[in-house]
Amino acid sequence: MKFVHAADLHIDSPLRGLDRYPGAPVEQIRGATRRALENLVSLCLTEEVDLLLLAGDIYDGDWRDYSTGLFFAAQLSRLRAARVDVVLLSGNHDAESHITRHLELPENARRLDPKSPETVVFERLGVAVHGQSFATKAVTDDLAAGYPDALAGLFNIGLLHTCLGGREGHDNYAPCSLNTLVGKRYDYWALGHVHTREVLSEDPYIAFSGNLQGRHARETGEKGALLVTVDEGRIASVEHRPLDVVRWCACEVDLSPAASADDIVDLTREQLEQRLAEADGRTLAARVILCGATPAHAALRADFERWTGQIRAIANDLGGGLWIERVLSRTLAPLEVGALEERDDAIGQLTRSLRGLRDDEAGLSSLLREFASLKNKLPAEAREGDDAIRLDDPAYLREALDDVEHTLISRLLGAGDAP
């Protein structure tokens, strides 16, 4: 028996703000979630799987455009012709969707009840799938605690949309503990909500499949679904299959080896060529981050627009499969950071304070609480999209502290800073 575990399709996610970027393949990126779903269905057909599990967030909020739902239903109908069953649940984004409430799914698809946990048994497969949909967007109860016990003699699967014990950048919905999941004695837990693939346990197997298609520069790397093979009631293999059509990457270019500014483009080209090869024919959307203590820092800062243009020109040289989303500079003048921390002056004190705060979980939490009241006062355009000011995200705050350290120290040292 074979099944596929996928989650967080976010079909037709709006991807606001793409028009602001020069040369952005806007239509290709906006159509990527549909093409990734087509790839998912094709994987199920090619591998002749018996079951597809979708762990929530099929849609992306309160959409009223039925073309999104009709496209989804059409893809499930491709599976019906091959006798592939589908079990799905509504996540936080689906619960507020007009489509979810009114669209009729093909007969091979079953959406789990939002009112209470339910079990779907496939006698011909020897499989029981347990789960519960979200009834509202903000579910803060431990849904997993109410799931039924495993059924004897069957391969038991738990389907759940959850933040588990909490994940940075994700709302704390349907929280639960790993011990709760293990205690149900299921053979496999198919989790959704967290967009990064993660295996939490191998016995029983508990995993987030991650989302099907990266949607912006914070959702980097290979995206896809998990193909699971079961033999005689036990998991024989779990394979991640990439299904994304546009791959996002944060391409860090260490300029510390650069003897002069002339080496900036060559070092950047080397990294982009490597990332493009790893994308395996997909469109690559790259955020280039120039970093390191380098003699090229002053020249880079003096004419940053020129170097940005030269780096963007690399994309043209390497073909149409590469788009430079943005170029950031985080270089420093060649001075040891350790030496800065040991200085007995304002620069040394500043360096120690910023690094201490960045590594202090309690201090970061305190800052986040102070910023919480400011979040709703920001204009809508500052709260949405990849460039959003994320005052509730610890990772965003750490990145901001890195930028503050870089900018202040560079200017205090008289070296300046690039935009």
C-alpha positions as CSV (number, residue, x, y, z in Angstrom):
1,M,0.0,0.0,0.0
2,K,1.2,3.5,-0.9
3,F,0.0,6.9,0.2
4,V,1.1,10.5,-0.2
5,H,1.2,13.1,2.6
6,A,0.9,16.7,1.5
7,A,-0.2,19.9,3.2
8,D,-0.4,23.7,2.8
9,L,-1.2,24.0,-0.9
10,H,-2.4,27.6,-0.5
11,I,-3.8,27.4,-4.1
12,D,-3.8,30.8,-5.8
13,S,-2.1,32.6,-2.9
14,P,-2.1,36.2,-3.9
15,L,1.6,36.9,-3.5
16,R,1.1,40.6,-3.2
17,G,3.9,43.1,-4.1
18,L,5.5,41.1,-6.9
19,D,4.9,44.0,-9.4
20,R,7.3,46.1,-7.4
21,Y,10.3,44.0,-8.4
22,P,12.0,44.6,-11.7
23,G,11.9,41.7,-14.1
24,A,9.8,39.5,-11.8
25,P,8.2,36.5,-13.6
26,V,4.9,37.5,-12.1
27,E,2.5,35.2,-13.9
28,Q,4.9,32.2,-13.5
29,I,5.2,32.7,-9.8
30,R,1.4,33.3,-9.3
31,G,0.6,30.2,-11.2
32,A,3.1,28.1,-9.3
33,T,0.7,26.8,-6.7
34,R,-1.6,25.4,-9.4
35,R,1.3,23.7,-11.2
36,A,2.6,22.2,-8.0
37,L,-0.8,20.7,-7.3
38,E,-0.8,19.2,-10.9
39,N,2.6,17.7,-10.1
40,L,1.2,16.3,-6.8
41,V,-1.6,14.5,-8.7
42,S,0.8,13.3,-11.4
43,L,3.0,11.8,-8.6
44,C,0.0,9.9,-7.2
45,L,-0.8,8.5,-10.7
46,T,2.7,7.7,-11.6
47,E,3.5,5.9,-8.3
48,E,0.0,4.2,-8.4
49,V,-0.7,5.2,-4.8
50,D,-3.9,4.2,-3.0
51,L,-4.5,7.2,-0.9
52,L,-3.7,11.0,-0.8
53,L,-3.8,12.8,2.5
54,L,-4.0,16.6,2.6
55,A,-3.3,18.0,6.1
56,G,-5.0,21.4,5.7
57,D,-4.8,24.9,4.1
58,I,-5.9,23.8,0.7
59,Y,-6.9,27.4,0.0
60,D,-5.6,30.8,1.1
61,G,-8.2,32.6,3.1
62,D,-11.6,33.9,2.4
63,W,-11.5,33.6,-1.4
64,R,-14.8,33.8,-3.3
65,D,-13.4,33.0,-6.7
66,Y,-14.8,29.6,-7.5
67,S,-12.3,29.0,-10.2
68,T,-9.8,28.1,-7.5
69,G,-12.1,25.5,-6.0
70,L,-13.1,24.2,-9.4
71,F,-9.5,23.7,-10.3
72,F,-8.9,21.8,-7.1
73,A,-12.0,19.6,-7.7
74,A,-10.8,18.9,-11.3
75,Q,-7.5,17.7,-10.0
76,L,-9.2,15.3,-7.5
77,S,-11.3,14.0,-10.4
78,R,-8.1,12.9,-12.1
79,L,-7.4,10.7,-9.1
80,R,-11.0,9.4,-9.0
81,A,-10.4,7.8,-12.5
82,A,-7.5,5.9,-11.1
83,R,-9.3,4.8,-7.9
84,V,-7.2,7.0,-5.6
85,D,-9.0,8.0,-2.5
86,V,-8.4,11.4,-0.9
87,V,-8.9,12.4,2.8
88,L,-8.4,16.1,3.7
89,L,-9.1,18.4,6.5
90,S,-9.7,22.2,6.7
91,G,-6.9,24.2,8.3
92,N,-7.0,27.7,9.6
93,H,-7.0,29.3,6.1
94,D,-9.7,26.9,4.8
95,A,-12.0,27.5,7.8
96,E,-12.5,31.1,6.7
97,S,-12.9,30.2,3.0
98,H,-16.2,30.7,1.2
99,I,-15.1,28.0,-1.2
100,T,-14.6,25.4,1.6
101,R,-18.2,25.9,2.9
102,H,-20.0,25.5,-0.5
103,L,-17.9,23.5,-3.0
104,E,-18.9,19.9,-3.5
105,L,-15.9,17.6,-3.9
106,P,-15.7,14.5,-6.1
107,E,-17.0,11.2,-4.6
108,N,-13.4,9.9,-4.0
109,A,-12.6,12.8,-1.6
110,R,-13.6,13.0,2.0
111,R,-13.3,16.2,4.1
112,L,-13.2,15.5,7.8
113,D,-15.8,16.8,10.2
114,P,-15.0,20.1,12.0
115,K,-17.4,19.4,14.9
116,S,-15.6,16.4,16.3
117,P,-12.9,13.8,15.4
118,E,-13.9,11.1,13.0
119,T,-12.4,8.0,11.5
120,V,-12.5,6.9,7.9
121,V,-11.8,3.2,7.3
122,F,-10.6,1.8,4.0
123,E,-11.2,-1.9,4.3
124,R,-9.6,-2.8,1.0
125,L,-6.4,-1.1,2.1
126,G,-6.5,-2.1,5.8
127,V,-6.2,1.6,6.8
128,A,-7.9,3.9,9.3
129,V,-7.5,7.7,9.0
130,H,-8.4,9.7,12.1
131,G,-8.7,13.5,12.1
132,Q,-10.7,16.7,12.6
133,S,-11.0,19.9,10.5
134,F,-10.8,23.4,11.9
135,A,-14.3,24.8,12.6
136,T,-12.9,28.4,12.8
137,K,-9.7,30.1,11.8
138,A,-8.3,30.4,15.3
139,V,-8.5,27.0,16.9
140,T,-6.5,27.1,20.2
141,D,-7.7,23.8,21.7
142,D,-5.6,20.6,21.6
143,L,-7.6,18.7,18.9
144,A,-5.3,15.7,18.9
145,A,-6.2,14.9,22.6
146,G,-9.7,14.1,21.4
147,Y,-8.7,11.8,18.6
148,P,-9.8,8.1,19.0
149,D,-7.5,5.3,19.9
150,A,-5.9,3.2,17.2
151,L,-8.1,0.5,15.7
152,A,-6.6,-3.0,16.1
153,G,-5.6,-4.8,12.9
154,L,-5.4,-1.7,10.8
155,F,-2.7,0.7,9.8
156,N,-3.7,3.9,11.7
157,I,-3.0,7.4,10.4
158,G,-3.6,10.6,12.2
159,L,-4.3,13.7,10.1
160,L,-3.8,17.0,11.9
161,H,-3.3,20.7,11.3
162,T,-1.2,22.0,14.2
163,C,1.7,24.1,15.3
164,L,2.6,21.2,17.7
165,G,4.5,22.8,20.6
166,G,4.9,26.1,18.7
167,R,7.0,27.1,15.7
168,E,8.5,30.5,14.8
169,G,6.6,32.3,12.2
170,H,3.4,30.2,12.7
171,D,0.3,31.0,14.7
172,N,-0.2,28.8,17.8
173,Y,-3.1,26.8,16.4
174,A,-4.3,23.4,17.7
175,P,-1.2,23.1,19.9
176,C,-0.3,19.6,21.2
177,S,2.6,17.7,22.5
178,L,4.7,14.9,20.9
179,N,3.8,12.7,23.8
180,T,0.1,13.1,23.0
181,L,0.6,12.0,19.4
182,V,2.8,9.0,20.4
183,G,0.2,8.0,23.0
184,K,-2.5,7.5,20.4
185,R,-0.4,4.5,19.1
186,Y,-1.0,5.4,15.5
187,D,1.5,4.2,12.8
188,Y,1.8,7.5,11.0
189,W,1.0,11.2,11.8
190,A,0.5,13.4,8.7
191,L,0.9,17.0,10.0
192,G,0.2,20.3,8.3
193,H,0.5,24.1,9.1
194,V,4.3,24.4,9.4
195,H,5.7,25.1,6.0
196,T,9.1,23.6,6.7
197,R,9.5,19.8,6.2
198,E,10.4,18.2,9.5
199,V,10.5,14.6,10.8
200,L,9.7,14.6,14.6
201,S,9.7,10.8,15.2
202,E,10.4,7.7,13.2
203,D,8.6,5.3,15.6
204,P,5.8,6.1,15.2
205,Y,6.5,8.2,12.1
206,I,5.5,11.8,12.8
207,A,6.2,14.5,10.1
208,F,5.4,17.8,8.7
209,S,5.5,17.5,4.9
210,G,6.1,21.2,4.5
211,N,4.2,23.2,1.9
212,L,3.9,22.1,-1.7
213,Q,5.3,25.3,-3.2
214,G,7.4,28.1,-1.7
215,R,5.6,31.4,-2.1
216,H,8.2,34.1,-1.2
217,A,11.8,34.6,-0.2
218,R,11.3,33.2,3.4
219,E,10.0,29.9,2.1
220,T,13.3,28.6,0.6
221,G,14.6,25.3,-0.6
222,E,13.0,22.1,-2.0
223,K,9.2,21.8,-1.5
224,G,6.9,18.9,-2.1
225,A,5.3,15.9,-0.5
226,L,6.1,12.6,1.3
227,L,5.6,9.3,-0.5
228,V,5.0,6.5,2.0
229,T,5.2,2.8,1.3
230,V,3.6,0.3,3.7
231,D,4.4,-3.4,3.6
232,E,2.5,-5.9,5.8
233,G,1.3,-3.2,8.1
234,R,4.7,-1.5,8.7
235,I,6.3,1.5,7.0
236,A,8.8,0.3,4.5
237,S,10.0,3.7,3.2
238,V,9.3,7.4,3.4
239,E,10.6,9.5,0.5
240,H,10.4,13.3,0.0
241,R,9.4,14.1,-3.6
242,P,10.1,17.7,-4.8
243,L,7.0,19.1,-6.6
244,D,7.7,22.8,-6.6
245,V,8.0,24.7,-10.0
246,V,9.6,27.9,-8.7
247,R,12.3,27.5,-6.1
248,W,13.2,30.3,-3.7
249,C,16.7,30.5,-2.2
250,A,18.7,32.8,0.0
251,C,22.0,32.8,-1.8
252,E,24.7,34.0,0.6
253,V,27.9,35.0,-1.1
254,D,30.9,35.2,1.2
255,L,33.1,38.0,-0.1
256,S,35.9,37.5,2.5
257,P,38.1,35.9,-0.2
258,A,37.6,38.9,-2.5
259,A,41.0,40.7,-2.9
260,S,39.2,43.6,-4.6
261,A,35.9,44.8,-5.8
262,D,36.5,43.1,-9.1
263,D,36.0,39.7,-7.4
264,I,32.4,40.5,-6.3
265,V,30.7,39.5,-9.6
266,D,32.9,36.3,-10.0
267,L,32.2,35.0,-6.5
268,T,28.5,35.8,-6.9
269,R,28.3,34.0,-10.2
270,E,29.9,30.9,-8.8
271,Q,27.2,30.7,-6.0
272,L,24.3,31.4,-8.4
273,E,25.5,28.8,-10.9
274,Q,25.6,26.2,-8.1
275,R,22.1,27.1,-6.9
276,L,20.7,27.1,-10.4
277,A,22.1,23.6,-10.9
278,E,20.5,22.4,-7.6
279,A,17.1,23.8,-8.8
280,D,17.1,21.0,-11.5
281,G,15.4,22.9,-14.3
282,R,13.0,24.9,-12.1
283,T,12.8,28.7,-12.1
284,L,15.0,30.0,-9.4
285,A,14.1,33.1,-7.4
286,A,17.2,34.2,-5.6
287,R,17.8,36.7,-2.8
288,V,21.5,37.5,-3.0
289,I,23.1,38.3,0.4
290,L,26.6,39.6,0.2
291,C,28.4,39.0,3.5
292,G,31.8,38.6,5.1
293,A,34.6,40.9,6.2
294,T,36.1,42.0,2.9
295,P,38.5,44.6,1.4
296,A,35.7,45.0,-1.2
297,H,33.4,46.5,1.5
298,A,34.2,50.2,0.8
299,A,33.8,49.9,-3.0
300,L,30.6,48.0,-2.6
301,R,29.2,50.7,-0.3
302,A,30.4,53.5,-2.5
303,D,28.4,52.4,-5.5
304,F,26.0,49.8,-4.4
305,E,23.5,50.4,-7.3
306,R,26.2,49.7,-9.8
307,W,27.1,46.3,-8.2
308,T,23.5,45.4,-7.9
309,G,23.0,46.0,-11.6
310,Q,26.1,43.9,-12.4
311,I,24.7,41.0,-10.2
312,R,21.3,41.3,-11.9
313,A,23.1,41.0,-15.2
314,I,24.4,37.6,-14.2
315,A,20.8,36.3,-14.4
316,N,20.6,37.3,-18.1
317,D,23.9,35.5,-18.8
318,L,22.8,32.3,-17.1
319,G,19.5,32.1,-19.0
320,G,15.8,32.7,-18.3
321,G,15.6,30.3,-15.4
322,L,17.0,32.7,-12.8
323,W,15.5,35.8,-11.3
324,I,17.4,38.0,-8.8
325,E,14.6,39.0,-6.3
326,R,16.9,41.3,-4.3
327,V,20.5,42.1,-3.5
328,L,21.4,42.8,0.1
329,S,24.8,43.8,1.5
330,R,25.9,42.7,5.0
331,T,29.6,43.0,4.5
332,L,32.0,44.5,6.9
333,A,35.3,46.1,6.7
334,P,38.0,43.5,7.4
335,L,38.1,43.7,11.2
336,E,37.8,40.7,13.5
337,V,34.4,40.6,15.3
338,G,36.1,39.0,18.3
339,A,38.4,42.0,18.5
340,L,35.4,44.3,18.4
341,E,33.8,42.6,21.4
342,E,37.0,42.8,23.4
343,R,37.4,46.6,22.8
344,D,37.1,48.7,26.0
345,D,35.1,51.5,24.4
346,A,31.6,52.3,23.1
347,I,32.0,50.1,20.1
348,G,33.0,47.1,22.2
349,Q,30.1,47.7,24.6
350,L,27.7,48.1,21.7
351,T,28.9,44.9,20.1
352,R,28.6,42.9,23.3
353,S,25.1,44.3,24.1
354,L,23.6,43.6,20.7
355,R,25.0,40.1,20.5
356,G,23.9,39.4,24.1
357,L,20.4,40.6,23.3
358,R,20.2,38.5,20.1
359,D,21.1,35.3,22.1
360,D,18.9,36.1,25.1
361,E,15.5,34.3,24.6
362,A,13.9,36.1,27.6
363,G,15.1,39.5,26.3
364,L,13.8,38.8,22.8
365,S,10.4,37.7,24.3
366,S,10.3,41.0,26.3
367,L,10.9,43.0,23.2
368,L,8.2,41.1,21.3
369,R,5.7,41.9,24.0
370,E,6.6,45.6,23.8
371,F,6.2,45.6,20.1
372,A,2.8,43.7,20.2
373,S,0.8,46.9,20.7
374,L,2.4,48.5,17.7
375,K,1.5,45.7,15.2
376,N,-2.1,46.8,14.6
377,K,-1.0,50.4,14.2
378,L,1.0,49.7,11.1
379,P,-0.6,50.4,7.7
380,A,-1.9,47.3,5.9
381,E,0.9,47.4,3.3
382,A,3.5,47.2,6.1
383,R,1.9,44.1,7.6
384,E,1.5,42.0,4.3
385,G,3.8,40.4,1.8
386,D,7.4,39.2,2.0
387,D,8.6,42.7,3.1
388,A,6.1,42.8,6.0
389,I,7.3,44.2,9.3
390,R,6.8,41.1,11.5
391,L,6.8,42.4,15.0
392,D,5.7,39.1,16.4
393,D,8.4,36.9,14.8
394,P,11.6,36.2,16.8
395,A,13.6,35.3,13.7
396,Y,12.7,38.7,12.1
397,L,13.8,40.5,15.3
398,R,17.1,38.6,15.3
399,E,17.7,39.5,11.7
400,A,16.9,43.2,12.5
401,L,19.4,43.1,15.4
402,D,22.1,41.8,13.0
403,D,21.3,44.6,10.6
404,V,21.5,47.2,13.5
405,E,24.9,45.8,14.6
406,H,26.2,45.8,11.1
407,T,25.0,49.4,10.3
408,L,26.0,51.0,13.6
409,I,29.4,49.5,13.9
410,S,30.3,50.1,10.3
411,R,29.4,53.8,10.6
412,L,31.1,54.2,14.0
413,L,34.2,52.7,12.4
414,G,33.9,55.2,9.6
415,A,33.5,52.6,6.9
416,G,29.8,53.4,6.1
417,D,27.3,50.9,5.0
418,A,25.5,49.8,1.8
419,P,21.7,50.1,1.6
